[in-house]
Amino acid sequence: MTNLFEPFALGPLTLPNRLVIAPMTRNRATEGGVPTELVAEYYAQRASAGLIIAEAATPSAVGQTYPNITALHTDAHQEGWRRVVRAVHGRMFLQLQHGGRVGHPDTSGRTPVAPSPVPLPEPVHTPTGRQAAVTPRELTGDEVRATIADFARAARRAVDAGFAGVEVHGANGYLLHQFLAENTNHRTDSYGGSPENRARFAAEVVAAVVAEIGADRTGLRISPGNTVNGIAEGDPLVVYPPLLDAVAHHGLAYLHVAFADPGSQAYKEIRTRWTGTLIANPVLPVDRVPDDGGRAAAERLLAAGADLIALGRPFLANPDLVERLRAGAPVNQVRERYLMYVGGPTGYTDYPTLAG
């Protein structure tokens, strides 16, 4: 059976193990979206992972979701990320995420945009606390094309900053996922209606990024069946096969499945259809790190055909998670949940290692 600690060839990269740091937004950038020295320290602490997928960076100002998230659409953003990559000296992809309707004018200074004017059904975090979501403005055809170009430009900036590649975020209820889902996409043009049309925007974003930086530098993240941020896709076996069919010919670096359940029909169908590298992110408790650090769940996914395993909270609380899993050592628990998302070093860079 495949071992978590075996090396893996990911395009031109040789990963020393099959453990991946899942992209986790920690809201520690400047107000302008520039990653700080603290962000660089955080990732450098975790450089023993086979691959780091750095947190969501927005490719445009209107795509900002929450306060103090990172971005990548200015020279200052690019320079900030260059400092992070230099600190890690390792294998890093950067996730690109447009929030779509998940945003607020008090955060970005702009009215959020989306496939259709369907508001988020829950409050959204802003600089002054949680507020009711506003109704997003429907993207025009020209704006759809401009947004696709924003992703491509951000991908170029990421590579120029030193990243090995980028992950296009098509999951968790953000803009690409909003195009995929039935309840957030009511369009009547070529980007709405049929499953093939609802998959078109995500497929065109991927194609534009591939054209800009190459397929071996491009990954895609999806979360079939995930209802976060008010998403209701319908049957995931309806919309995801057309999406995978539309991007498969590129030969992407990987497909990343979030909240992967190895026993589900959706996961089995995806693994059958996707012949390239598959990163799987297991479903783990939301309020604690499993006592084994997630190893059992990771090994179940490896046995079900995943090539690499992405872990979030276990890596947040354990900078040396690879070493702990290899040794079967006890793991740290995540501190107060609030500190996962706001603040300074506490609950971010101050977790102890086995070495003390």
KOLTORVEX-283788 format. One record per residue: x, y, z of N, C-alpha, C, O, CB in turn. Coordinates in steps of 0.001 Angstrom, whole numbers, plus 500000, padded with zeros to 6 digits. Glycine has a CB too. Example, Ala and Ser with C-alpha at 12.3 -4.5 7.8 and 13.67 -1.06 7.14 Angstrom:
BEGIN
513190494310507800512300495500507800513200496700507800514236496681508465511308495527509046 512850497750507080513670498940507140512900500030507870513409501138508039514084499402505725 
//
This chain:
BEGIN
500836498808500000500000500000500000500874501246500000501950501258500598499052500003501214 500400502309499317501128503564499275501309504123500681500401504077501511500401504575498387 502492504647500923502838505171502241502822506693502206503257507298501226504223504651502697 502321507315503273502284508774503350503655509406503211503772510562502806501666509203504648 504685508661503543506022509242503595506863508886502379508069509129502361506728508792504844 506232508315501371506913508051500107507014509338499299506131510190499392506172506960499300 508071509497498510508154510671497632507150510562496488506624509488496195509583510827497071 506902511702495853505948511737494742506404512794493743506815513889494126504496512036495248 506327512453492457506685513393491403505443514159490970504505513580490421507327512660490197 505442515471491221504343516342490817504888517280489744505493518309490045503748517146492046 504661516904488495505249517675487407506758517716487577507386516669487734504665519107487361 507358518914487548508813519012487709509271518933489158510473518909489425509301520297487110 508322518892490106508667518861491520508801517437492020508044516557491610507626519602492337 509754517208492898509845515943493618509460516215495067510201516867495802511288515316493513 508309515717495466507832515939496823508428514864497732508390513686497375506271515921496880 508977515228498894509607514235499769508605513343500492508977512297501022510471514930500783 507339513746500517506287512943501132504959513332500484504906514243499658506242513149502691 503902512640500862502597512844500212501638513704501047500428513698500821501950511499499931 502185514423501990501386515285502846501423516726502328502487517285502064501890515219504300 500250517296502195500088518631501624499427519533502661498492519116503343499247518583500310 499908520759502779499219521728503618498068522308502810498282522956501786500190522853504114 496849522072503275495679522610502589495662524130502712496121524672503717494378522003503165 495139524822501705495061526278501793494090526706502884492923526316502876494637526874500450 494579527506503818493758527955504950493912529459505117494999529944505430494158527215506263 492838530191504912492877531634505073492950531977506553492070531588507320491648532295504418 493982532697506961494204533016508372494078534499508666494302534902509808495563532536508800 493731535332507694493438536758507913494562537475508653494315538209509610492142536910508694 495799537258508205496933537928508847497692538834507878498827539219508162497884536895509432 497096539177506758497724540121505846497467541552506312496722541770507267497204539917504412 498078542519505646497783543925505917496374544237505425495753543422504743498830544862505234 495875545416505774494562545820505287494529545855503761493474545661503156494184547189505854 495660546097503153495733546128501690495952544782501052496055544695499828496814547032501266 496029543703501860496159542364501299497577541885501076497780540886500385495448542309500031 498564542563501636499967542161501465500353541176502557500187541480503738500908543397501491 500865540004502194501325539066503226502515539645503989503395540277503405501708537708502593 502527539421505295503528540020506169504660539041506479504645537886506052502879540494507465 505641539540507235506723538668507693506187537546508574506757536455508597507776539478508458 505102537797509296504490536762510123503957535634509248504077534463509609503358537352510985 503379535969508119502905534958507176504081534130506666503986532907506559502155535618505995 505181534796506356506370534078505890506885533120506959507270531991506655507474535068505496 506891533574508209507344532721509310506450531485509444506939530373509644507360533513510633 505152531691509333504195530589509466504481529487508451504559528314508817502759531103509292 504635529846507201504871528833506173506263528212506283506433527017506039504689529441504793 507252529018506649508598528476506808508645527420507901509387526444507788509583529593507122 507859527604508962507803526618510042507297525262509543507606524227510134506903527127511171 506532525268508474505843524051508007506426523516506699505751522798505961504354524334507820 507673523864506418508281523541505131508597522064504953509004521660503864509531524329504960 508423521232506001508672519795505835507536519098505103507680517938504715508883519139507189 506413519774504905505319519185504130505786518917502706506635519631502171504077520114504129 505224517891502108505586517600500724505280518758499800506062519079498905504867516366500245 504130519386500023503709520531499234502923521478500132502115521040500951502860520088498008 503161522766499977502354523791500642501463524435499590501951524897498558503254524865501359 500153524468499848499252525276499032498901526475499891498134526361500847497955524469498570 499462527619499550499278528811500366497851529324500258497145529070499282500265529902499953 497456530047501282496083530504501463495547531302500279496303531802499446495993531335502703 494224531406500230493538532081499141493985533528498990493965534304499945492047532026499358 494387533874497778494729535251497434493775535713496349493581535019495351496218535376496968 493182536874496538492202537338495571492878537983494358493833538744494512491244538327496230 492385537682493151493015538230491950492520539618491563492975540173490562492792537303490809 491597540192492337491071541518492032490494542126493302490166541406494245489996541451490914 490370543447493329489853544106494524488417543709494816488050543533495978489947545605494373 487606543567493791486197543238494009486017541799494482484955541441494991485402543463492730 487025540991494320486943539592494741487268539352496196487242538208496648487849538776493917 487579540419496960487955540246498364486784539729499175485661540219499053488461541564498953 487054538744499995486015538158500839485950538832502205484955539477502535486259536666501012 487015538683503001487017539106504394488153540089504659489039540241503819487136537892505320 488144540752505798489247541653506128490571540905506275490613539765506738488937542408507413 491642541570505872493008541086506099493310539750505429494140538984505920493256540961507570 492640539463504308493062538305503518494092538763502495494186539950502182491842537622502815 494857537821501982495890538169501018495293538391499630494184537951499325496957537076500966 496061539081498813495647539367497442496856539222496529497983539050496994495025540793497322 496606539293495219497708539252494256497277539951492966497059539318491933498144537782493968 497164541267493063496856542033491850497607543358491790497301544208490953495365542294491767 498597543541492680499457544723492631500905544299492821501190543170493221499044545760493711 501814545222492526503238544934492725503551544693494197504395543860494528504097546086492190 502870545424495082503115545233496519502706543832496966503412543201497753502354546289497338 501570543345496471501159541971496780502220540979496302502609540063497027499790541650496128 502671541181495080503636540247494498504940540232495294505510539167495528503918540614493035 505409541392495705506643541455496484506466540795497843507374540126498337507091542905496660 505283540984498455505021540326499726505065538816499608505632538135500463503684540753500265 504471538296498556504497536846498354505903536354498004506273535234498355503514536449497250 506687537187497311508065536781497004508846536562498301509649535633498391508771537849496118 508616537406499296509299537230500585508876535930501256509692535262501892509008538419501517 507611535572501118507132534312501702507818533128501033508318532234501716505596534190501562 507844533116499718508446531997498988509926531865499342510429530756499516508274532187497464 510606532977499444512034532935499799512241532371501195513220531667501439512650534334499710 511340532669502104511471532172503477511285530663503552511898529998504386510460532859504386 510445530128502683510131528695502739511207527849502082511502526752502555508794528423502072 511793528334501013512804527552500275512253526189499871512969525189499919514080527370501128 511012526147499483510423524834499232509402524833498129509416525681497236509797524318500467 508509523858498208507565523547497142506219524171497490505519523694498383507431522005496936 505860525244496778504652525986497112503806526292495885504321526732494857505012527271497815 502515526056496001501512526583495090500746527659495854500734527657497085500550525448494552 500113528569495140499286529599495752497860529452495251497627529349494047499836531014495444 496909529441496172495512529353495761494998530734495355495230531722496053494645528762496897 494303530791494228493661532020493760492163531893493955491545530940493482494001532306492269 491576532870494663490161532787495026489467534127494823489925535155495322490006532330496481 488377534109494097487492535261493979486252534952494813485623533910494628487121535567492468 485896535855495732484803535571496648483421535617496025482485535029496566484850536519497763 483269536309494888481934536446494334481017537158495313481340538244495794481364535082493971 479871536550495611478902537195496515479357537194497967478763537880498799477559536501496414 480405536432498286480922536382499658481894537550499835483102537409499646481630534999499960 481342538688500199482112539905500384481182541005500849479988540782501046482840540310499084 481735542189501024480908543292501523481572544618501142482799544713501151480709543192503078 480777545643500808481371546943500477482226547535501589483182548257501308480290547911500132 481902547244502847482705547774503947484088547134504008484991547669504651481985547563505266 484257546001503349485553545326503314486354545716502080487527546075502179485362543816503351 485715545644500921486425545867499657486231547256499076486988547676498201485985544860498653 485208547983499564484878549264498966484074549134497693483845550117496989486120550027498689 483638547898497393482916547623496162481723546713496436481732545930497386483848546989495122 480705546824495598479588545896495682480040544547495145480598544489494049478354546425494897 479821543464495874480228542150495371479548541816494045478464542313493740479909541071496401 480205540970493273479654540508491998479471538998492060480118538317492855480576540906490805 478588538483491215478262537056491242477658536667489896477380537535489068477279536720492412 477454535373489673476789534976488429475382535531488309474925535854487212476743533476488328 474687535641489454473309536143489495473127536946490781473877536753491738472268534965489413 472139537844490817471941538692492003471243537959493142470143538330493553471138539920491631 471895536916493644471360536104494739472252536333495955473417535935495935471295534571494354 471740536963497014472604537284498150472967536062498986472245535065499011471934538309499027 474077536165499653474470535168500642473406535134501731473007536195502213475882535484501242 472926533953502141471822533896503103472242534052504555471435533821505456471104532611502952 473460534430504795473965534528506163474831535769506285475285536292505267474766533258506556 475078536263507500475938537439507661477360537162507183477796536015507093475959537884509125 478061538237506882479435538120506404480341538960507302479928540006507803479553538571504913 481569538504507503482526539238508332482994540501507616483314540466506428483732538346508685 483033541611508339483515542889507826484454543500508856484579542960509955482332543854507506 485117544605508539486009545225509525485303545681510800485951545862511831486699546399508904 483985545869510742483245546312511935482380545210512528481466545486513305482373547506511593 482663543958512165481889542842512688481018542205511621481088542565510446481032543299513842 480198541255512042479324540549511100478154541444510696477493542063511530478804539228511719 477926541485509383476834542283508845476021541445507867476510540459507315477371543556508157 474783541850507664473961541184506657474609541337505291475139542396504954472524541756506646 474560540270504513475134540306503169474305541224502276473098541372502464475209538883502564 474973541833501307474282542670500329473990541836499081474627540809498848475131543932499970 473041542279498297472747541587497042473853541875496042474130543039495751471368542019496474 474488540844495511475585541074494571475064541557493218473902541353492867476406539793494389 475946542194492483475625542619491133475968541500490149477039540898490238476382543920490773 475065541224489221475317540163488248476401540581487262476347541668486687474027539804487498 477372539716487077478451539986486127477908540040484705477149539167484284479552538915486236 478303541071483973477978541116482549478896540165481789479868539657482349478108542562481994 478594539926480537479456539071479726480876539598479651481832538830479760478891538934478335 481023540921479463482361541507479408483077541359480746484286541131480790482282542987479013 482323541488481835482935541353483162483336539917483454484330539677484139481978541847484240 482574538964482942482977537560483075484337537359482421485232536743482999481921536613482438 484480537881481221485746537716480508486879538470481207488013537992481243485606538201479060 486576539639481757487596540397482486488028539660483755489202539689484124487068541797482844 487079539002484417487404538254485635488297537063485298489231536754486037486113537774486345 488014536406484198488877535309483754490297535813483527491267535162483915488324534666482464 490407536974482895491733537559482658492425537928483966493649537837484061491616538799481767 491655538347484986492241538645486294492930537419486881494021537526487440491165539153487259 492299536258486758492908535024487253494226534744486531495215534369487160491942533837487076 494234534926485225495452534653484460496579535604484866497724535181485026495176534773482952 496253536889485032497285537848485447497815537522486845499017537616487095496725539282485419 496919537142487749497373536781489096498260535539489055499235535447489800496168536541490026 497927534594488195498762533391488060500161533756487590501150533212488082498120532392487079 500242534674486640501565535113486172502340535775487307503535535530487479501427536091484980 501661536608488074502330537248489207502829536213490217503916536354490778501382538235489894 502017535169490442502411534134491401503701533443490958504617533255491758501284533098491567 503764533072489703504961532401489189506153533356489232507261532951489586504727531891487741 505932534613488874507019535594488923507501535825490355508653536198490575506564536921488305 506604535598491338506999535734492743507750534517493255508294534547494359505778535972493603 507788533444492469508551532261492849507743531021493140508323529972493416509346532567494015 506409531100493088505600529910493325505788528901492198506010529271491045504119530284493463 505694527614492555505774526561491549504518526509490697504541525969489592506007525215492211 503421527065491198502174527060490446501055527647491272501273528160492370501815525649490002 499844527566490726498672528096491423497562527057491428497487526182490565498182529407490764 496710527188492429495504526376492518494297527293492305494096528248493056495418525631493898 493504527000491287492273527738491040491220527221492009490929526026492049491800527589489552 490647528143492798489696527757493847488288527686493256487650528708493005489742528764495040 487822526463493042486475526253492534485555525653493579484553525025493237486513525365491324 485885525841494851485192525144495940484629526135496961484775527350496828486147524157496636 483973525566497995483624526265499236482710527478499058482718528382499894484871526704499912 481935527509497997480924528535497864481394529868497346480653530848497430480303528739499135 482613529947496807483103531201496256482746531290494763481959530476494280484638531324496465 483293532239494037482738532603492733482606531433491763481542531252491172483590533656492110 483652530638491586483544529533490631482475528541491054481729528022490225484885528822490486 482411528285492360481398527369492880479997527960492684479040527224492445481655527070494379 479880529278492784478589529932492569478114529749491126476914529628490881478685531428492907 479040529726490178478655529438488797478218527986488641477319527696487852479814529743487845 478834527081489372478503525661489255477144525317489854476470524403489380479569524833489923 476739526045490892475576525647491690474261526152491098474186527252490551475723526159493110 473241525330491222471921525668490692471292526851491411470616527667490786471005524473490788 471509526951492725470783527983493470471417529363493373470782530351493742470685527589494910 472647529459492888473313530756492768473542531169491321473960532299491068474633530723493496 473282530293490378473469530607488962472125530496488258471661529397487956474522529660488304 471497531657487996470213531705487305470362532311485913469387532784485327469198532507488123 471569532295485393471838532949484110471145532224482957470867531026483024473347533014483855 470878532981481909470262532405480703471196532493479507470805532166478387468943533116480382 472453532941479743473420532988478644474228531700478626473803530699479205474357534219478777 475370531706477981476163530479477832476841530044479116477508529010479136477204530670476769 476687530814480198477281530449481487476236529961482486476544529810483668478028531637482069 475023529715482041473973529254482942473047528261482277473052528096481057473176530422483453 472240527592483115471270526637482582471747525213482682471632524602483744470959526956481153 472274524671481619472695523267481590473939523059482449474670524014482710472967522814480143 474190521827482891475423521564483649476676521975482880477629522490483464475509520088484009 476668521744481573477835522122480767478042523634480785479176524108480867477671521629479317 476947524388480710477065525843480747477490526334482125478296527259482227475747526489480350 476963525730483181477344526155484534478806525839484827479428526494485662476449525480485576 479351524848484149480761524493484325481681525352483453482899525321483623480973523016484000 481110526110482529481919526823481536482861527851482157484028527934481776481015527510480544 482356528638483116483200529686483697484430529084484360485548529534484113482405530518484715 484238528078485195485381527446485859486352526873484840487566527008484988484908526342486811 485820526235483808486681525646482777487465526729482042488629526521481700485842524828481776 486846527877481795487540528945481078488578529627481955489613530064481452486543529970480566 488323529728483257489348530240484160490572529327484132491704529797484014488797530364485598 490336528026484242491444527066484204492203527185482891493434527213482888490925525627484391 491487527256481781492135527342480471492992528604480355494087528564479795491082527318479357 492491529722480884493250530968480816494515530898481656495563531396481243492389532136481272 494428530285482830495602530132483685496620529199483031497822529462483064495195529595485071 496138528119482443497033527192481739497747527909480600498953527741480416496246525977481195 497014528700479842497614529424478722498687530399479201499651530668478485496537530176477938 498516530925480407499452531921480932500692531296481543501798531787481316498766532780481960 500537530211482324501697529682483072501992528213482799503019527705483251501473529864484546 501116527511482069501352526103481776500532525171482643500224525485483793502800525787481942 500179524025482089499332523062482795500028522461484005499381522185485015498906521957481855 501342522252483917502049521621485035502201522562486220502692522162487276503417521142484585 501782523812486049501789524777487145500377525112487625500199526021488437502500526047486713 499374524387487130497979524738487406497241523582488062497242522466487542497265525148486118 496610523845489204495740522881489860494341523459489990494143524660489809496297522490491242 493374522614490302491981523022490476491435522375491736491608521175491947491120522635489239 490778523163492572490148522619493779488633522655493642488065523662493218490591523407495031 487980521556494001486530521450493975486057520843495296486828520210496017486051520595492763 484766521051495599484203520448496821482783519978496518481821520606496960484209521471498023 482636518888495773481299518405495403480418518127496624480839517480497582481418517140494564 479194518629496560478259518391497644478408519303498843477623519208499787478389517015498087 479402520187498832479642521069499965478620522206499962478432522869498942481083521629499925 477965522432501090476911523447501180477364524725501878476532525581502177475722522880501908 478648524876502141479134526062502834478807527314502018478708527255500792480655525959503089 478642528428502695478312529703502072477025529631501244476900530265500196479462530158501194 476069528835501749474738528820501161474622528162499801473701528464499042474259530183501052 475543527267499482475541526617498168474627525399498164474617524614499112476966526207497767 473858525251497082473061524042496839473224523685495366472588524275494493471535524256497216 474085522709495110474435522356493735473406521471493053473329521429491825475759521670493716 472606520756493860471874519635493303472776518413493339473686518344494166471390519937491857 472547517475492482473331516241492432474728516549491900474862516970490751472630515171491545 475776516350492709477125516659492225477553515801491039478457516174490291478115516488493344 476904514653490868477259513803489728476687514339488415476902513755487353476762512378489962 475949515469488498475437516105487283476403517160486752476690517182485555474074516740487555 476915518042487631477713519165487153479214518877487115479922519476486305477460520360488018 479724517980487964481177517791487995481720516958486838482814517261486361481567517144489283 481030515937486360481551515255485168481778516181483979482823516073483337480608514164484763 480844517096483646481144518029482557482341518937482848483117519254481947479934518879482272 482486519351484100483633520188484440484940519416484240485877519921483621483523520688485896 484995518203484763486220517420484616486500517111483156487653517137482726486125516125485415 485458516819482391485644516566480963486208517800480261487005517680479330484314516148480314 485792518990480711486212520223480057487658520603480360488277521329479582485307521343480468 488208520122481482489577520506481842490575519358481735491782519579481834489598521051483244 490090518141481536490982516973481583492075517028480526493194516578480774490181515700481410 491771517574479350492737517528478247493963518409478496494977518265477813492063517955476957 493875519312479462495018520192479728496204519434480326497352519826480120494603521315480669 495934518345481071497008517686481802497458518503482992498649518767483155498180517422480889 496503518911483836496793519767484975497751519101485961497912517881485974495506520145485680 498376519930486778499260519406487817498499518505488766499004517468489195499918520545488590 497262518915489096496459518085489998495020518565490032494703519679489616497049518094491412 494160517695490540492807518029490973492769517844492478493233516828492994491719517142490251 492217518825493185492177518793494648490720518712495077489944519630494811492882520050495272 490342517628495735488972517418496189488905517699497687489519516997498490488487515969495868 488152518734498051487987519090499458486865518276500084485891517930499415487703520592499609 487005517971501370486006517204502127485714515869501431484561515475501260484697518023502287 486773515202501043486634513957500277486197512810501182486789512574502235487959513601499578 485164512110500761484664510927501460484933509716500572484276509548499545483129511059501797 485893508867500956486267507761500065485136506784499809485200506012498853487435507018500638 484083506797500654482964505882500454481841506452499614480892505737499292482422505473501764 481926507727499251480832508359498515480908508046497030481982507798496482480850509866498729 479746508065496395479704507828494968480378508957494194480999508728493155478271507663494512 480249510182494713480877511317494035482391511159494000483011511378492959480501512632494729 482994510781495129484443510605495155484869509478494218485844509615493479484922510318496584 484139508369494251484490507233493392484409507613491916485255507213491116483566506040493678 483383508389491562483226508815490174484357509746489754484882509638488646481876509508489978 484728510657490645485819511575490335487131510832490168487885511111489236485952512629491423 487416509889491062488674509148490959488715508320489678489780508160489081488863508238492182 487578507798489253487535507030488011487759507930486799488500507577485881486196506300487883 487116509092486805487196509991485658488545510700485572489067510933484481486083511016485728 489098511038486724490317511848486736491535510932486706491812510237487683490358512774487984 492249510927485612493386510020485464494704510651485915495733509978485970493504509575484020 494666511939486236495880512604486696496024512550488196495339511783488872495896514031486241 496922513370488713497185513426490154495961513943490901495362514947490516498406514320490449 495602513247491969494457513633492791494928513916494213495502513051494875493367512525492783 494675515144494671494871515500496080493518515398496762492531515946496272495489516946496242 493464514705497880492211514554498612492366515125500009493366514894500688491782513071498676 491354515878500425491313516510501737490240515803502564489057515951502259491025518052501623 490606515038503604489614514253504333488698515101505199489038516224505571490302513239505188 487544514554505511486621515188506447487111514885507861487171513725508268485143514684506232 487460515932508605487942515782509980487067516616510911486345517492510436489437516209510101 487108516373512217486306517178513141486617518665513012487764519046512781486543516724514576 485598519499513161485802520934513003486360521581514258486878522697514201484508521601512625 486262520897515391486620521531516651487878520968517300488249521397518392485490521407517597 488540520014516648489732519446517255490562518714516205490069518358515136489355518495518401 491826518502516534492708517679515717492582516238516193492711515996517393494191518174515797 492338515275515321492263513882515774493525513490516531494605514020516269492050512937514580 493386512572517459494526512170518283495680511630517449496840511719517854494095511124519290 495362511067516279496423510546515409496859511575514379497587511238513445495955509278514703 496423512839514531496812513880513598496153513788512237496529514514511317498265513853513425 495174512905512096494515512707510814495105511588509978494731511409508819494561513962510039 496031510829510566496724509808509781495778508723509277495871508320508118497824509180510608 494871508242510126493972507166509695493100507620508526492925506881507557493085506703510867 492553508831508614491726509350507523492549509523506254492068509257505152491084510686507922 493790509969506412494675510126505262494960508789504593494946508684503367495981510785505686 495215507781505394495538506474504825494331505830504156494487505072503198496077505553505906 493118506124504651491920505622503980491793506222502582491413505532501636490664505940504810 492110507494502459492029508129501149493120507625500208492880507459499013492125509639501293 494310507383500739495362506790499905494911505426499377495112505101498207496683506647500708 494299504637500260493826503312499843492709503415498802492498502495498011493333502518501060 491986504562498813490894504766497863491361505463496592490540505905495789489786505573498510 492670505563496406493192506040495135493742507442495108494216507888494063492160505953494154 493698508162496225494294509498496241495813509380496147496405508411496623493884510274497524 496426510371495532497889510385495399498548511201496510499624510849496994498292510952494032 497898512286496909498419513177497933497284513524498892496115513505498508499038514465497303 497629513840500131496619514122501151496840515528501702497925515860502179496671513066502296 495793516346501629495861517712502135495214517788503512494067517374503685495177518693501159 495937518310504480495437518465505836495499519941506228496450520643505887496251517592506830 494479520402506946494408521795507345494762521996508798495920522262509123493043522335507083 493766521872509697494002522121511120495156521321511711495888521869512535492763521819511885 495365520052511339496537519358511897497855520076511601498752520096512445496604517946511350 497978520671510396499199521416510087499220522774510778500291523259511142499337521599508581 498065523391510964498027524663511675498579524508513087499405525309513523496597525210511721 498127523485513799498513523304515195499840522587515366500398522566516463497448522547515917 500351522001514296501575521192514395502516521534513247502436520920512183501240519675514385 503406522501513444504338522870512378505167521686511880505548521627510711505262523965512863 505436520752512782506229519569512444505327518335512303505691517244512743507313519322513522 504162518509511694503208517399511601503806516184510912503542515058511332501963517841510857 504596516375509881505188515235509171506003514386510136505882513161510153506076515717507998 506824515036510930507665514306511869506818513621512944507117512493513337508683515252512518 505779514280513415504906513686514433504181512461513889504096511439514571503888514718514934 503659512553512674502966511399512101503926510248511855503589509088512091502272511786510798 505107510566511387506089509518511113506471508778512397506669507563512382507343510118510452 506573509513513502507004508926514771505844508407515607506063507753516627507778509940515568 504597508692515183503452508338516005503411509128517303502921508637518320503470506862516306 503928510357517269504011511192518463502682511903518714501883512062517791505148512218518325 502439512332519956501231513110520249501202514398519432502238514912519011501152513435521751 499986514909519219499834516132518430499267517260519287498580517020520280498925515880517213 499567518494518884498964519668519516497509519804519067497147519431517951499766520954519171 496697520342519955495335520712519596495286522181519167496081522996519635494373520457520780 494353522512518280494146523903517892493692524690519113492846524233519881493107524019516738 494264525880519282493842526737520379492490527361520051491816526924519118494897527831520658 492102528343520782490792528966520613490484529204519130491294529776518401490731530294521387 489300528756518694488922528823517285489026530245516735489418530444515585487505528298517100 488678531217517550488731532623517132490128532999516655490278533758515697488305533544518285 491155532464517326492530532829516995493013532190515698494072532552515186493448532436518124 492251531253515170492613530689513879492510531744512781493228531678511784491719529490513550 491629532705512963491275533603511869491692535056512059491718535812511088489822533555511662 492013535462513259492405536849513483493554536893514473493795535934515206491211537689513994 494271538030514489495284538235515506496687538216514952496915538386513754495155537204516562 497626538002515864499034537987515522499607536584515620499026535648515073499805538932516421 500733536414516305501377535108516374500643534085517235500799532881517028502753535272516890 499843534547518202499163533603519092498161532769518304497305533298517596498451534349520244 498290531450518443497424530551517708497760530479516235496935530056515426496010530967517875 498979530893515879499390530928514467500830530453514307501080529438513657499240532352513894 501771531176514893503180530780514766503795530322516083504995530053516141503984531930514218 502982530228517151503567529905518456503288528475518916503454528165520095503050530864519488 502868527604518001502653526206518377504004525507518567504908525695517752501801525470517299 504157524709519622505445524062519875505706522893518933504773522270518425505508523580521307 506975522606518709507400521433517963507917520377518940508105520652520125508489521804516920 508141519183518436508710518126519277510069518511519818510451518105520916508820516831518498 510805519306519033512139519716519456512107520792520519513130521129521114512926520200518277 510882521345520759510762522364521803510921523778521264510844524741522027511788522119522881 
//
